[in-house]
């Protein structure tokens, strides 16, 4: 009588492969998660937080003082733009970009304007400082970026409360904006990026709207973003 021996089949080798595959996937997932966590943590540590601040900006459409001469008398002259830090952290102007956007209206005093609807975008970059002057002969409809530098070096300064009064006063890009203080940009044209007195070309007047955006460049955050209506 022949005895049948029961054969015990070895566990197929193919069953091992899925287990190893799953383990490898788990390991890879853990490594990737650790790398992502480390990278994002590094970013959060290095990014500068946005400052807590509030600005107020006024832009005037009035005619220049005298024959193009600027007034150094206390109080903003008719051609000024005035930036006031209402509250918040003291800011270095080198860390700010001021972006001004103006759209030419359809008419000026009822007269149609040939540039109606065209947009002027001008950026004052504090990081540039006084190395790049606004070029009044440049086409304003091509966006310019400069540091609010004026051709006359004796007027090429900015100061709290009394505007540009001489080269010894801090420049935009080299001054501190402090809470409660107003800073004058006494050459409105260099501030806006076009000749605001050329009414028939640009239609700038009382009631004109300029959109102003201020960006804190180290954090990349916008600290001011609104329409400013020009007063006379």
TORDRENMI-213785 format. One line per field, with one value per residue (C-alpha): residue number from 1; residue in three letters; x, y, z. Coordinates in steps of 0.5 Angstrom, whole numbers. Example, Ala and Ser with C-alpha at 12.3 -4.5 7.8 and 13.67 -1.06 7.14 Angstrom:
! TORDRENMI-213785
i <- 1_2
aa <- ALA_SER
east <- 25_27
north <- -9_-2
up <- 16_14
***
This chain:
! TORDRENMI-213785
i <- 1_2_3_4_5_6_7_8_9_10_11_12_13_14_15_16_17_18_19_20_21_22_23_24_25_26_27_28_29_30_31_32_33_34_35_36_37_38_39_40_41_42_43_44_45_46_47_48_49_50_51_52_53_54_55_56_57_58_59_60_61_62_63_64_65_66_67_68_69_70_71_72_73_74_75_76_77_78_79_80_81_82_83_84_85_86_87_88_89_90_91_92_93_94_95_96_97_98_99_100_101_102_103_104_105_106_107_108_109_110_111_112_113_114_115_116_117_118_119_120_121_122_123_124_125_126_127_128_129_130_131_132_133_134_135_136_137_138_139_140_141_142_143_144_145_146_147_148_149_150_151_152_153_154_155_156_157_158_159_160_161_162_163_164_165_166_167_168_169_170_171_172_173_174_175_176_177_178_179_180_181_182_183_184_185_186_187_188_189_190_191_192_193_194_195_196_197_198_199_200_201_202_203_204_205_206_207_208_209_210_211_212_213_214_215_216_217_218_219_220_221_222_223_224_225_226_227_228_229_230_231_232
aa <- UNK_UNK_UNK_UNK_UNK_UNK_UNK_UNK_UNK_UNK_UNK_UNK_UNK_UNK_UNK_UNK_UNK_UNK_UNK_UNK_UNK_UNK_UNK_UNK_UNK_UNK_UNK_UNK_UNK_UNK_UNK_UNK_UNK_UNK_UNK_UNK_UNK_UNK_UNK_UNK_UNK_UNK_UNK_UNK_UNK_UNK_UNK_UNK_UNK_UNK_UNK_UNK_UNK_UNK_UNK_UNK_UNK_UNK_UNK_UNK_UNK_UNK_UNK_UNK_UNK_UNK_UNK_UNK_UNK_UNK_UNK_UNK_UNK_UNK_UNK_UNK_UNK_UNK_UNK_UNK_UNK_UNK_UNK_UNK_UNK_UNK_UNK_UNK_UNK_UNK_UNK_UNK_UNK_UNK_UNK_UNK_UNK_UNK_UNK_UNK_UNK_UNK_UNK_UNK_UNK_UNK_UNK_UNK_UNK_UNK_UNK_UNK_UNK_UNK_UNK_UNK_UNK_UNK_UNK_UNK_UNK_UNK_UNK_UNK_UNK_UNK_UNK_UNK_UNK_UNK_UNK_UNK_UNK_UNK_UNK_UNK_UNK_UNK_UNK_UNK_UNK_UNK_UNK_UNK_UNK_UNK_UNK_UNK_UNK_UNK_UNK_UNK_UNK_UNK_UNK_UNK_UNK_UNK_UNK_UNK_UNK_UNK_UNK_UNK_UNK_UNK_UNK_UNK_UNK_UNK_UNK_UNK_UNK_UNK_UNK_UNK_UNK_UNK_UNK_UNK_UNK_UNK_UNK_UNK_UNK_UNK_UNK_UNK_UNK_UNK_UNK_UNK_UNK_UNK_UNK_UNK_UNK_UNK_UNK_UNK_UNK_UNK_UNK_UNK_UNK_UNK_UNK_UNK_UNK_UNK_UNK_UNK_UNK_UNK_UNK_UNK_UNK_UNK_UNK_UNK_UNK_UNK_UNK_UNK_UNK_UNK_UNK_UNK_UNK_UNK_UNK_UNK
east <- 0_3_3_1_5_2_6_7_8_12_9_10_16_11_7_13_14_8_10_16_13_8_14_18_12_12_19_19_12_15_22_18_13_20_23_17_16_23_22_16_18_25_21_16_22_26_20_19_12_8_8_2_1_-4_-3_-7_-5_-7_-6_-7_-9_-8_-3_4_7_9_13_14_18_16_14_18_13_10_4_3_4_-2_3_4_2_3_3_2_3_-3_-1_3_11_16_18_24_22_28_23_17_14_9_5_1_-5_-8_-13_-14_-22_-26_-26_-23_-28_-33_-27_-26_-19_-15_-12_-18_-18_-11_-7_-1_3_8_12_17_22_25_30_33_34_37_40_34_31_24_25_19_21_19_13_9_4_10_11_17_20_25_26_23_30_29_34_35_39_38_31_32_30_24_23_17_12_16_17_23_28_35_40_41_34_33_31_26_29_33_28_24_16_14_7_4_8_7_12_11_13_13_14_7_9_15_11_5_10_7_6_-1_-1_-2_-9_-11_-7_-8_-14_-12_-16_-20_-24_-19_-18_-11_-10_-5_-2_4_8_12_18_21_14_11_5_1_0_-4_-9_-14_-17_-15_-19_-15_-17_-15
north <- 0_6_12_19_24_31_36_43_48_53_61_64_69_73_75_78_83_87_88_90_95_98_99_103_107_109_110_115_118_120_122_127_129_131_135_139_140_143_147_150_151_155_159_161_163_167_171_178_179_185_191_194_201_206_211_217_220_227_229_236_239_246_250_251_256_262_261_254_255_251_254_252_255_251_247_243_248_247_242_237_230_229_222_221_215_215_210_203_201_206_204_205_208_204_198_201_201_207_205_210_209_214_213_219_222_222_230_236_242_239_238_231_228_225_220_218_212_211_209_212_207_210_207_210_205_207_201_205_212_217_213_214_220_221_223_228_227_220_217_217_211_207_205_208_206_211_213_220_223_231_234_240_237_242_240_233_231_229_231_230_236_241_237_238_244_242_236_236_233_225_223_218_211_214_216_213_214_215_215_222_225_228_227_232_230_237_236_232_231_227_223_222_220_226_233_234_242_239_239_238_232_228_232_232_236_237_230_226_219_216_209_208_202_201_195_193_189_185_182_183_185_191_196_201_200_205_210_218_223_230_236_243
up <- 0_-2_3_0_3_4_0_3_-2_0_0_-6_-7_-11_-4_-1_-7_-5_3_1_-4_1_6_1_0_7_8_2_4_11_8_3_9_13_8_6_14_14_8_10_17_14_10_16_20_14_12_15_18_15_19_23_20_17_12_9_3_0_-7_-9_-16_-15_-19_-18_-13_-17_-24_-22_-16_-10_-3_3_8_13_10_4_-3_-8_-12_-6_-5_2_6_13_17_22_26_27_26_24_17_13_6_3_4_1_-6_-8_-14_-17_-23_-26_-32_-37_-36_-42_-42_-39_-38_-43_-48_-51_-49_-54_-49_-46_-42_-43_-36_-33_-28_-24_-18_-13_-11_-4_-5_-11_-7_-11_-17_-22_-23_-26_-33_-35_-43_-42_-45_-38_-41_-41_-34_-30_-24_-20_-13_-13_-15_-18_-23_-18_-13_-8_-8_-8_-1_3_10_15_16_11_5_1_3_2_0_8_9_8_1_0_1_6_11_17_16_23_26_27_22_15_9_3_-4_-6_-14_-15_-23_-20_-15_-20_-26_-31_-32_-28_-30_-37_-37_-44_-45_-38_-35_-28_-24_-17_-17_-21_-18_-17_-14_-9_-7_-2_-1_4_0_5_7_0_4_1_7_3_-3_-5_-9_-7_-10_-11_-8_-10
***
